């Protein structure tokens, strides 16, 4: 029998009295966007209103289950909605297995994170993965269970409490686009459950798959060609964008939306404060398109954001949308022009790739194009900047900025990082279908920067400069910067994956080494390469935290340079990152006034000389 209660009453009925007034205020503030976006998606269904009321009841139960400490965090962050854009914010990304071995082992690394200044820890997938191959944990078999090899749900809750006490927010991946083929939903579909089969896109023959394939690309054309996989249990073709064992979810089914929101809020109640929403560009399918960045994908994210703002406003949504620069702003949404907020944070993958491109070309034209193309953001939103991550450097995000010979230009850059023509870089091409096309490059930052190949002290010095140059860009650009595990110590490629059949086809394992405690022990040894790198990086992080001009939302601009190798990035009127992305000395005429180098303390004015791969962080003093 259908309840006569309104959606708001269904939301509130499970809440304790002391939470109802605030929940009602939040609902009133966000109801219009939430209801309107869901009505766009599902309003044509006869069961839309009953479904919406059931969704509200589920949200009410999850709100009621939110622990007191997290309710307090929600209240505090509502008072400072841009808390994550501060110049004191610093991220760190790692795998549980590689960093601490277990969730309890990660807790044992908190002292190292605090020493670095980390305030945001992104742990790559730690939920129960698919048995066997799991794409590094991105094929999730359960959203409700921690991987037993890493710990338990209780261990997760203990870790999030310890991180909060240390001033560190935990970020978890939430893989929105797909689940493993041994997830309970997929198993139910295979066993004939018609409701669960509707959780996925399946087809009786190749007619529709072939029609979709006509306009779609391929994510892994070598390791996993095509976008559909025949499943013998179903005797149907299943949509599998990434790997055959990752089944794409059907968001045209409102039950999928409910299930994923319950998964997200369940993890939020365990203390997860940030969600990296994986593969957001792929959530909606439309024949005749590349099935990416569809309007419905944004409506889904806007509805998710409205729910977060009602139930757990201390939580952040981060878009993993590795798309061209012009398509990125849509993932933040807009409170004007009929839009609505979406994600709080989005990866600036174009900036990351352009930084590496500038090293390869010894020219900043591409990088300056990306900086110029970076649009302003809505309030309480910021970019995430980074040098490396667990994934490949995807060069195709730069096609808009790379010019008329873009594919060939990017292919040359990719070849450079694979060690071509005597390059100092030690990396590997990833999923490249031909010599004149570039899909991606893999390798640890130290290996790509020349530290692995350095044969003498001079080459080592230049490699260290290149590493600090790239990190200096990420730290000063105007974003939430994120370090990748081991980059602070100069860890190099891990080639052991080649000996494992389940990993040998995927060179992304180059940048997934176990954390090196022997290098960690050298971090304060100024005579060691690790000690020099760690000290230099810590100095930049400390300098950044003292400069309001380096907050994510502070103004940025580019100054002209007569030397194409020089990037002159102004933050506000009085801070300048001056970087030489080449192996030759470069000169630059400083703006009027006197400037102090925050790294060396030197007072500078007029024309300055930049040695090869050198960087100055300058503050105007007069």
C-alpha positions as CSV (number, residue, x, y, z in Angstrom):
1,X,0.0,0.0,0.0
2,X,1.5,3.3,-1.0
3,X,2.2,5.8,1.8
4,X,0.3,9.1,1.9
5,X,3.4,10.8,3.3
6,X,5.1,13.5,1.2
7,X,8.7,13.0,0.1
8,X,9.9,15.4,2.8
9,X,7.9,13.5,5.4
10,X,9.4,10.2,4.2
11,X,12.9,11.8,4.6
12,X,12.2,13.0,8.1
13,X,10.2,10.1,9.6
14,X,13.3,8.1,10.5
15,X,15.3,11.1,11.8
16,X,15.6,11.9,15.6
17,X,13.7,15.0,16.5
18,X,16.9,17.1,16.9
19,X,17.9,16.6,13.3
20,X,14.6,17.2,11.6
21,X,14.6,21.0,11.4
22,X,18.0,21.3,9.8
23,X,17.3,18.4,7.5
24,X,14.1,20.1,6.4
25,X,16.0,23.4,5.7
26,X,18.5,21.6,3.6
27,X,15.8,19.7,1.7
28,X,14.0,23.0,1.0
29,X,17.2,24.5,-0.3
30,X,18.0,21.6,-2.7
31,X,14.7,20.1,-3.5
32,X,14.1,22.0,-6.7
33,X,17.3,20.8,-8.3
34,X,17.0,17.2,-6.9
35,X,13.4,16.7,-8.0
36,X,13.8,18.5,-11.4
37,X,16.9,16.6,-12.4
38,X,15.5,13.2,-11.4
39,X,12.2,14.1,-13.2
40,X,14.2,14.8,-16.3
41,X,15.8,11.4,-16.1
42,X,12.9,9.2,-14.8
43,X,9.8,11.4,-14.9
44,X,8.3,9.6,-17.8
45,X,7.9,6.4,-15.8
46,X,4.6,5.7,-14.1
47,X,6.3,4.7,-10.9
48,X,8.4,7.9,-10.7
49,X,6.7,9.5,-7.7
50,X,6.5,6.3,-5.6
51,X,10.2,5.7,-6.5
52,X,11.1,9.2,-5.5
53,X,9.4,8.9,-2.1
54,X,11.2,5.5,-1.5
55,X,14.5,7.2,-2.3
56,X,13.7,9.9,0.3
57,X,13.0,7.2,2.9
58,X,16.3,5.5,2.1
59,X,18.1,8.9,2.5
60,X,16.3,9.5,5.8
61,X,17.5,6.2,7.2
62,X,21.1,6.9,6.1
63,X,21.0,10.4,7.6
64,X,19.7,9.0,10.9
65,X,22.6,6.5,10.9
66,X,25.3,9.2,10.5
67,X,27.6,9.2,13.5
68,X,27.6,12.3,15.8
69,X,31.2,13.2,14.9
70,X,30.3,13.3,11.2
71,X,27.2,15.4,11.9
72,X,29.4,17.9,13.7
73,X,31.8,17.9,10.7
74,X,28.9,18.6,8.4
75,X,27.9,21.6,10.5
76,X,31.4,23.0,10.6
77,X,31.9,22.7,6.8
78,X,28.6,24.3,6.1
79,X,30.1,27.4,7.8
80,X,33.2,27.3,5.5
81,X,32.1,25.8,2.2
82,X,35.4,26.5,0.5
83,X,37.6,24.8,3.2
84,X,39.3,22.6,0.6
85,X,40.5,25.5,-1.5
86,X,43.0,26.7,1.1
87,X,46.7,27.0,0.3
88,X,47.4,24.7,3.3
89,X,45.5,21.8,1.6
90,X,47.7,19.0,0.3
91,X,46.7,15.6,-1.1
92,X,48.4,12.3,-1.3
93,X,47.4,9.3,-3.4
94,X,48.3,5.7,-2.9
95,X,47.2,2.1,-2.8
96,X,46.6,0.5,0.6
97,X,48.5,-2.6,-0.4
98,X,51.6,-0.7,-1.6
99,X,51.7,1.9,1.1
100,X,50.8,0.1,4.3
101,X,49.8,-3.4,3.4
102,X,46.5,-3.0,5.2
103,X,44.2,-0.3,6.5
104,X,45.9,-0.7,9.9
105,X,49.2,-0.3,8.1
106,X,48.1,2.9,6.5
107,X,47.3,4.2,10.0
108,X,50.9,3.5,10.8
109,X,51.9,5.9,8.1
110,X,50.0,8.9,9.4
111,X,53.1,10.4,11.0
112,X,54.8,10.5,7.5
113,X,51.7,12.1,6.0
114,X,51.7,14.8,8.7
115,X,55.4,15.5,8.2
116,X,54.7,16.2,4.6
117,X,51.8,18.4,5.4
118,X,49.1,16.1,3.9
119,X,45.5,17.0,4.7
120,X,43.8,14.8,2.2
121,X,44.5,11.1,1.6
122,X,43.2,9.3,-1.5
123,X,43.3,5.6,-1.0
124,X,42.8,3.8,-4.3
125,X,40.2,1.0,-4.4
126,X,40.0,-0.8,-1.1
127,X,36.6,-2.4,-1.3
128,X,36.2,-6.1,-2.0
129,X,37.3,-6.6,-5.6
130,X,36.5,-9.2,-8.2
131,X,38.2,-12.5,-7.7
132,X,41.2,-12.8,-10.1
133,X,41.9,-9.9,-12.4
134,X,40.3,-6.7,-11.0
135,X,41.9,-3.8,-12.9
136,X,43.8,-2.8,-9.7
137,X,40.6,-3.0,-7.6
138,X,38.4,-1.0,-10.0
139,X,36.3,-4.0,-10.7
140,X,34.3,-3.9,-7.4
141,X,32.4,-7.0,-6.2
142,X,30.9,-5.2,-3.2
143,X,30.4,-1.6,-2.2
144,X,29.6,-2.7,1.4
145,X,32.7,-4.6,2.3
146,X,36.4,-3.8,2.6
147,X,38.7,-6.1,0.8
148,X,39.3,-8.9,3.4
149,X,43.0,-8.9,2.5
150,X,43.2,-5.2,3.6
151,X,41.1,-5.3,6.7
152,X,37.5,-5.0,7.8
153,X,34.8,-2.4,7.9
154,X,35.7,-1.7,11.5
155,X,39.3,-1.1,10.4
156,X,38.0,1.4,7.9
157,X,36.0,3.3,10.6
158,X,39.0,3.2,12.9
159,X,41.3,4.6,10.2
160,X,39.0,7.4,9.2
161,X,38.7,8.4,12.9
162,X,42.5,8.5,13.2
163,X,42.9,10.5,10.0
164,X,40.3,13.0,11.2
165,X,42.1,13.5,14.4
166,X,45.3,14.2,12.4
167,X,43.5,16.7,10.2
168,X,43.4,14.4,7.2
169,X,40.3,13.8,5.1
170,X,40.0,10.3,3.5
171,X,39.1,10.1,-0.2
172,X,37.7,6.8,-1.6
173,X,37.0,5.8,-5.1
174,X,33.4,5.2,-6.0
175,X,33.3,3.4,-9.3
176,X,30.1,4.8,-10.8
177,X,30.2,3.4,-14.3
178,X,30.5,-0.4,-13.7
179,X,30.7,-3.3,-11.3
180,X,32.6,-6.6,-11.5
181,X,31.0,-9.5,-13.2
182,X,30.9,-11.3,-9.8
183,X,29.1,-8.5,-8.0
184,X,25.8,-9.6,-6.5
185,X,23.9,-7.6,-9.1
186,X,25.7,-9.2,-12.0
187,X,25.4,-12.7,-10.5
188,X,21.7,-12.2,-10.0
189,X,21.4,-11.1,-13.6
190,X,23.3,-14.2,-14.7
191,X,21.0,-16.4,-12.6
192,X,17.9,-15.0,-14.3
193,X,16.7,-12.2,-12.0
194,X,14.9,-9.9,-14.4
195,X,15.1,-6.9,-12.1
196,X,18.9,-7.2,-11.7
197,X,19.3,-7.8,-15.5
198,X,17.9,-4.3,-15.9
199,X,20.8,-3.0,-13.9
200,X,22.9,-3.5,-17.0
201,X,22.9,-2.9,-20.8
202,X,22.5,-6.3,-22.5
203,X,21.5,-7.2,-26.0
204,X,20.4,-10.5,-27.7
205,X,22.6,-10.0,-30.8
206,X,25.2,-7.7,-32.3
207,X,22.7,-5.3,-34.0
208,X,22.6,-2.6,-31.3
209,X,26.3,-3.1,-30.1
210,X,27.5,-2.6,-33.7
211,X,25.4,0.5,-34.1
212,X,26.9,1.9,-30.9
213,X,30.4,0.9,-31.9
214,X,30.1,2.9,-35.1
215,X,30.6,6.2,-33.2
216,X,32.5,5.1,-30.1
217,X,36.1,4.9,-29.3
218,X,37.9,2.2,-27.4
219,X,39.5,2.7,-24.0
220,X,42.0,-0.2,-24.1
221,X,42.2,-1.1,-27.8
222,X,45.0,-3.6,-27.3
223,X,44.2,-5.2,-23.9
224,X,40.4,-5.1,-24.2
225,X,39.2,-4.2,-27.7
226,X,35.6,-3.3,-28.3
227,X,32.9,-2.1,-25.8
228,X,30.8,-5.3,-25.6
229,X,31.3,-8.8,-24.3
230,X,29.3,-11.9,-24.9
231,X,28.2,-13.6,-21.6
232,X,27.4,-17.3,-22.0
233,X,25.2,-17.3,-18.8
234,X,23.0,-14.7,-20.2
235,X,23.4,-15.6,-23.9
236,X,23.6,-11.9,-24.4
237,X,26.1,-9.1,-25.2
238,X,26.9,-7.0,-22.2
239,X,28.2,-3.4,-22.3
240,X,31.7,-3.5,-21.0
241,X,33.5,-0.2,-21.8
242,X,36.7,-0.9,-19.9
243,X,37.4,-4.6,-19.5
244,X,35.2,-7.7,-20.2
245,X,34.8,-8.4,-16.5
246,X,33.5,-4.8,-15.7
247,X,29.8,-4.5,-16.6
248,X,28.5,-1.0,-17.3
249,X,25.5,0.1,-15.1
250,X,22.3,1.2,-16.7
251,X,21.5,4.5,-15.2
252,X,18.3,4.7,-17.2
253,X,17.0,2.4,-14.5
254,X,16.2,4.5,-11.4
255,X,16.9,1.5,-9.1
256,X,20.6,1.8,-10.1
257,X,20.7,5.4,-9.0
258,X,19.1,4.5,-5.6
259,X,21.6,1.6,-5.1
260,X,24.6,3.8,-5.9
261,X,23.5,6.7,-3.7
262,X,23.0,4.2,-0.8
263,X,26.5,2.9,-1.5
264,X,28.0,6.4,-1.4
265,X,26.2,7.4,1.8
266,X,27.0,4.2,3.5
267,X,30.7,4.8,3.0
268,X,30.3,8.4,4.0
269,X,28.8,7.2,7.3
270,X,32.0,5.1,7.8
271,X,34.0,8.3,7.6
272,X,34.9,8.8,4.0
273,X,34.9,12.5,3.4
274,X,35.7,12.7,-0.4
275,X,34.6,10.5,-3.2
276,X,36.6,10.2,-6.4
277,X,33.7,9.5,-8.8
278,X,35.4,7.2,-11.3
279,X,34.5,7.3,-15.1
280,X,31.9,10.0,-14.7
281,X,32.0,10.9,-18.4
282,X,30.6,7.4,-19.4
283,X,27.5,7.2,-17.3
284,X,24.9,7.7,-20.0
285,X,24.7,5.9,-23.4
286,X,23.2,7.5,-26.6
287,X,23.3,5.9,-30.0
288,X,25.1,8.1,-32.6
289,X,27.5,9.6,-30.1
290,X,30.8,8.6,-28.4
291,X,28.7,7.9,-25.3
292,X,30.7,10.4,-23.2
293,X,29.8,13.6,-21.5
294,X,26.1,13.3,-22.3
295,X,23.7,15.8,-20.7
296,X,22.2,13.0,-18.6
297,X,25.5,12.3,-17.0
298,X,25.5,15.8,-15.6
299,X,21.9,15.6,-14.4
300,X,22.9,12.4,-12.5
301,X,25.8,14.2,-10.9
302,X,23.7,17.3,-10.0
303,X,21.1,15.0,-8.3
304,X,23.9,13.2,-6.4
305,X,25.3,16.6,-5.3
306,X,21.9,17.7,-4.1
307,X,21.6,14.5,-2.0
308,X,25.0,15.0,-0.5
309,X,24.1,18.6,0.3
310,X,21.0,17.4,2.1
311,X,22.3,14.3,4.0
312,X,26.1,14.8,4.3
313,X,27.2,18.3,3.4
314,X,30.7,17.8,4.9
315,X,31.4,15.3,2.0
316,X,33.0,16.3,-1.3
317,X,32.5,14.9,-4.8
318,X,35.5,14.8,-7.1
319,X,35.1,14.2,-10.8
320,X,37.5,11.8,-12.5
321,X,36.6,13.1,-16.0
322,X,39.8,12.8,-18.1
323,X,38.5,14.9,-20.9
324,X,39.7,17.9,-23.0
325,X,39.9,21.2,-21.1
326,X,36.8,22.8,-22.7
327,X,34.7,19.9,-21.4
328,X,35.9,20.0,-17.8
329,X,34.0,23.0,-16.4
330,X,30.7,21.2,-16.9
331,X,31.6,18.8,-14.2
332,X,31.6,21.6,-11.7
333,X,28.1,22.7,-12.8
334,X,27.0,26.3,-12.3
335,X,24.5,28.0,-10.1
336,X,23.7,30.4,-12.8
337,X,22.3,30.0,-16.3
338,X,19.8,27.4,-15.2
339,X,22.6,25.0,-14.1
340,X,23.3,23.4,-10.7
341,X,26.4,22.5,-8.7
342,X,28.0,19.2,-9.6
343,X,31.4,18.2,-8.3
344,X,33.4,20.2,-5.8
345,X,36.8,19.1,-7.4
346,X,37.9,17.9,-10.8
347,X,41.3,16.6,-12.0
348,X,43.1,19.1,-14.2
349,X,44.6,16.3,-16.4
350,X,45.4,18.7,-19.2
351,X,47.7,20.7,-16.9
352,X,49.4,17.6,-15.8
353,X,50.0,16.3,-19.3
354,X,51.1,19.7,-20.6
355,X,53.7,20.0,-17.8
356,X,55.3,16.7,-19.0
357,X,54.9,17.9,-22.6
358,X,56.8,21.0,-21.8
359,X,59.7,18.9,-20.4
360,X,59.8,16.8,-23.6
361,X,59.6,19.7,-26.0
362,X,61.7,22.1,-23.8
363,X,59.1,24.6,-24.7
364,X,56.1,25.9,-22.8
365,X,53.8,26.8,-25.7
366,X,51.5,23.8,-25.0
367,X,51.5,24.5,-21.3
368,X,50.7,28.2,-21.7
369,X,47.8,27.3,-24.0
370,X,46.4,25.0,-21.3
371,X,46.8,27.7,-18.6
372,X,45.1,30.3,-20.9
373,X,42.3,27.8,-21.7
374,X,41.6,27.1,-18.0
375,X,38.3,28.7,-17.2
376,X,37.2,30.4,-14.0
377,X,35.2,28.2,-11.6
378,X,32.0,28.6,-9.7
379,X,32.3,29.4,-5.9
380,X,33.4,26.7,-3.6
381,X,35.0,24.6,-6.3
382,X,38.6,23.9,-7.3
383,X,40.9,21.9,-9.6
384,X,43.0,19.0,-8.5
385,X,46.6,19.4,-9.8
386,X,49.1,16.5,-9.8
387,X,52.3,15.3,-11.4
388,X,51.7,11.5,-11.5
389,X,49.0,9.1,-10.4
390,X,48.2,5.4,-10.6
391,X,47.0,5.8,-14.2
392,X,48.7,6.6,-17.5
393,X,49.4,10.1,-18.8
394,X,46.7,10.4,-21.4
395,X,48.0,12.7,-24.1
396,X,44.7,13.0,-26.0
397,X,43.4,15.4,-23.5
398,X,45.7,17.9,-25.2
399,X,44.4,17.6,-28.7
400,X,42.6,20.9,-28.5
401,X,45.8,22.8,-27.5
402,X,48.3,20.7,-29.6
403,X,47.6,22.4,-33.0
404,X,47.0,21.1,-36.5
405,X,49.6,18.4,-36.2
406,X,48.3,17.4,-32.7
407,X,48.3,13.6,-33.0
408,X,51.8,13.5,-34.4
409,X,53.1,16.0,-31.9
410,X,51.6,14.1,-29.0
411,X,53.0,10.9,-30.4
412,X,56.5,12.4,-30.4
413,X,56.1,13.4,-26.8
414,X,54.9,9.9,-25.9
415,X,57.9,8.4,-27.7
416,X,60.2,10.7,-25.7
417,X,58.9,9.3,-22.4
418,X,59.3,5.8,-23.7
419,X,63.1,6.5,-24.0
420,X,63.3,7.2,-27.8
421,X,66.2,8.9,-29.4
422,X,68.5,8.9,-26.4
423,X,65.9,10.5,-24.0
424,X,66.6,10.5,-20.3
425,X,63.1,9.3,-19.6
426,X,62.4,5.7,-18.7
427,X,58.8,5.0,-19.3
428,X,56.5,2.9,-21.6
429,X,53.9,3.7,-24.2
430,X,50.4,2.6,-23.2
431,X,47.6,1.4,-25.5
432,X,49.1,3.2,-28.5
433,X,47.7,1.8,-31.8
434,X,50.3,3.2,-34.1
435,X,53.6,5.3,-34.2
436,X,51.7,8.4,-35.2
437,X,49.1,8.3,-32.5
438,X,49.5,8.6,-28.7
439,X,47.2,7.2,-26.1
440,X,49.2,7.3,-22.9
441,X,52.6,6.9,-21.2
442,X,53.4,5.1,-18.0
443,X,56.2,5.4,-15.4
444,X,57.0,6.9,-12.0
445,X,57.8,10.6,-12.0
446,X,61.4,10.0,-11.0
447,X,61.9,7.6,-13.9
448,X,60.2,9.9,-16.4
449,X,62.3,12.8,-15.2
450,X,65.7,11.1,-15.7
451,X,66.5,10.0,-12.1
452,X,66.5,6.3,-13.0
453,X,68.8,6.8,-16.0
454,X,71.2,9.3,-14.4
455,X,74.7,8.2,-14.8
456,X,76.5,10.9,-12.9
457,X,76.0,13.7,-10.3
458,X,75.3,16.3,-13.0
459,X,72.5,14.2,-14.6
460,X,71.1,13.5,-11.1
461,X,71.0,17.2,-10.3
462,X,69.1,17.9,-13.6
463,X,66.6,15.1,-12.9
464,X,66.0,16.5,-9.4
465,X,65.4,20.0,-10.9
466,X,62.9,18.6,-13.3
467,X,61.0,16.8,-10.5
468,X,60.8,19.9,-8.4
469,X,59.9,22.0,-11.5
470,X,56.8,19.8,-12.1
471,X,55.8,19.7,-8.5
472,X,56.3,23.5,-8.2
473,X,53.8,23.9,-11.1
474,X,51.2,21.7,-9.4
475,X,51.7,23.4,-6.0
476,X,51.5,27.0,-7.4
477,X,49.0,26.7,-10.2
478,X,45.8,27.3,-8.1
479,X,44.3,24.0,-7.2
480,X,44.3,21.3,-4.5
481,X,47.7,19.7,-5.3
482,X,48.1,15.9,-4.8
483,X,51.4,14.0,-4.4
484,X,51.6,10.4,-5.6
485,X,53.0,7.8,-3.3
486,X,56.8,7.6,-3.4
487,X,57.3,10.7,-5.5
488,X,58.5,12.6,-2.4
489,X,61.3,10.0,-2.0
490,X,62.2,9.7,-5.7
491,X,60.9,6.1,-6.1
492,X,61.5,4.7,-9.6
493,X,59.7,2.2,-11.8
494,X,58.7,-1.2,-10.6
495,X,59.4,-3.8,-13.3
496,X,58.3,-6.8,-11.4
497,X,54.9,-6.8,-13.0
498,X,56.4,-8.2,-16.2
499,X,56.8,-11.6,-14.4
500,X,53.1,-11.8,-13.4
501,X,50.8,-13.1,-16.2
502,X,47.8,-11.2,-14.7
503,X,49.7,-7.9,-14.9
504,X,52.2,-8.3,-17.8
505,X,49.9,-6.7,-20.3
506,X,49.4,-3.5,-18.3
507,X,52.4,-1.3,-18.0
508,X,50.5,1.0,-15.5
509,X,52.0,-1.3,-12.9
510,X,55.3,0.5,-13.5
511,X,54.0,3.3,-11.3
512,X,52.6,1.0,-8.6
513,X,55.6,-0.1,-6.6
514,X,55.6,-1.0,-2.9
515,X,56.5,1.9,-0.7
516,X,60.3,1.9,-0.1
517,X,61.1,2.1,3.6
518,X,64.8,2.1,2.9
519,X,64.3,5.4,1.0
520,X,62.0,6.7,3.7
521,X,64.8,6.3,6.2
522,X,67.0,8.6,4.0
523,X,64.5,11.5,3.8
524,X,66.5,13.7,6.3
525,X,69.9,12.8,4.8
526,X,70.8,15.9,2.8
527,X,73.7,14.0,1.2
528,X,71.3,11.5,-0.4
529,X,69.2,12.0,-3.5
530,X,66.1,11.1,-1.6
531,X,67.0,13.6,1.2
532,X,67.6,16.4,-1.3
533,X,64.3,15.8,-3.1
534,X,62.3,15.4,0.2
535,X,63.8,18.6,1.6
536,X,63.1,20.5,-1.6
537,X,59.5,19.4,-1.8
538,X,58.9,20.1,1.9
539,X,60.3,23.6,1.4
540,X,57.9,24.3,-1.5
541,X,54.9,22.9,0.5
542,X,55.8,25.1,3.5
543,X,56.2,28.2,1.3
544,X,52.9,27.5,-0.3
545,X,51.0,27.3,3.0
546,X,52.2,30.8,3.9
547,X,51.0,32.5,0.7
548,X,47.3,33.3,0.4
549,X,48.1,34.1,-3.3
550,X,48.6,30.3,-3.8
551,X,45.1,29.4,-2.6
552,X,43.0,27.5,-5.2
553,X,40.7,30.4,-5.8
554,X,43.3,33.2,-6.0
555,X,43.8,35.0,-9.4
556,X,46.3,33.6,-11.9
557,X,47.8,35.1,-15.0
558,X,50.7,34.5,-17.5
559,X,53.4,37.0,-18.1
560,X,55.0,37.2,-21.6
561,X,58.5,35.7,-22.1
562,X,60.9,36.1,-25.0
563,X,62.1,32.6,-24.4
564,X,59.6,29.9,-25.1
565,X,61.1,27.6,-22.5
566,X,60.1,30.0,-19.7
567,X,56.8,29.9,-17.9
568,X,56.0,33.0,-15.9
569,X,52.9,32.2,-13.8
570,X,51.6,35.1,-11.6
571,X,49.4,34.5,-8.6
572,X,47.8,37.7,-7.5
573,X,49.8,40.8,-7.9
574,X,52.8,39.8,-5.9
575,X,53.7,36.1,-6.4
576,X,55.6,34.7,-9.4
577,X,56.6,31.2,-10.3
578,X,59.3,31.5,-12.9
579,X,60.3,28.2,-14.5
580,X,62.7,27.2,-17.2
581,X,61.5,24.0,-18.9
582,X,64.7,23.5,-20.9
583,X,68.3,22.3,-20.7
584,X,69.7,25.7,-21.6
585,X,70.1,28.9,-19.5
586,X,67.3,31.4,-20.0
587,X,66.8,35.1,-19.1
588,X,63.7,36.9,-17.9
589,X,62.9,40.5,-17.2
590,X,61.1,40.7,-13.9
591,X,58.1,43.1,-13.4
592,X,58.9,46.4,-11.7
593,X,59.9,46.2,-8.0
594,X,62.1,44.1,-5.9
595,X,61.5,40.4,-5.5
596,X,62.6,37.8,-2.9
597,X,63.2,34.2,-3.9
598,X,61.4,32.1,-1.3
599,X,63.7,29.2,-1.9
600,X,67.1,30.8,-1.6
601,X,66.2,34.1,0.1
602,X,68.0,36.1,-2.6
603,X,66.8,39.6,-3.4
604,X,66.3,40.1,-7.2
605,X,65.2,42.8,-9.6
606,X,65.5,43.5,-13.4
607,X,66.8,40.7,-15.6
608,X,67.4,37.3,-13.9
609,X,69.1,34.2,-15.3
610,X,67.5,30.8,-15.0
611,X,69.8,27.8,-15.3
612,X,68.5,24.7,-17.1
613,X,65.4,23.2,-15.5
614,X,65.5,25.8,-12.7
615,X,62.6,27.4,-10.9
616,X,62.2,30.5,-8.8
617,X,59.3,31.2,-6.4
618,X,59.4,35.0,-6.1
619,X,57.5,37.3,-3.8
620,X,57.3,41.1,-4.5
621,X,58.7,43.0,-1.6
622,X,58.6,46.6,-2.9
